[in-house]
Amino acid sequence: MEENMREVFSADKMYKIKIIQDLLEGNNIESYLINQKGSAFLLGDIHLYVDEKDEPKALEIIGSHEM
């Protein structure tokens, strides 16, 4: 993982990550996900990251969206 990446959201369901990714993309913020769900038992979370320069705006967008 690049040093300049910051986690801004995590969820246990992919559809929640996709909603947030679409919101960020609509605001010209590129995001990256890391899926840490174990395939055997489907445990764990999916983590969404953005570049550190986009972190404040991304957190504002996410905070204003009810999930």
C-alpha positions in Angstrom: 0.0 0.0 0.0 1.3 3.4 -0.9 2.3 5.6 2.0 0.0 8.4 0.8 -3.2 6.4 0.9 -5.7 6.9 3.7 -8.6 4.6 4.7 -11.9 6.5 4.6 -14.5 3.8 4.8 -15.0 0.1 5.5 -18.0 -2.2 5.4 -18.8 -5.9 5.4 -20.9 -5.7 2.2 -19.6 -4.9 -1.2 -22.8 -3.0 -2.2 -22.0 -0.4 0.6 -18.5 0.0 -0.8 -19.8 0.5 -4.3 -22.3 3.2 -3.2 -19.5 5.1 -1.5 -17.1 4.6 -4.5 -19.8 6.0 -6.9 -20.3 9.0 -4.6 -16.5 9.7 -4.5 -16.2 9.1 -8.3 -19.0 11.6 -8.9 -16.8 14.1 -7.0 -13.7 13.3 -9.0 -12.1 11.3 -6.2 -10.4 8.1 -7.2 -10.7 5.3 -4.6 -9.1 1.9 -4.1 -10.4 -1.1 -2.2 -8.8 -3.9 -0.3 -11.1 -6.9 0.2 -10.1 -8.7 3.4 -13.1 -11.0 3.5 -12.1 -14.6 4.0 -13.6 -16.8 1.3 -14.2 -19.8 3.5 -16.5 -18.1 6.0 -17.0 -14.6 4.5 -15.7 -12.9 7.6 -13.9 -9.6 7.5 -14.3 -6.2 6.0 -13.7 -4.4 2.7 -11.6 -1.2 3.1 -11.8 1.8 0.9 -8.8 4.1 0.5 -8.2 7.5 -1.2 -5.1 9.6 -1.8 -4.2 11.7 1.3 -4.9 14.9 -0.5 -8.5 13.8 -1.1 -9.1 12.5 2.4 -10.8 15.6 3.9 -13.2 16.0 0.9 -13.9 12.2 0.9 -14.7 12.2 4.6 -17.0 15.1 4.2 -18.9 13.4 1.3 -19.1 10.1 3.2 -20.2 11.9 6.4 -23.1 13.7 4.6 -24.4 10.4 3.1 -26.6 8.3 5.3 -25.6 4.6 5.0 
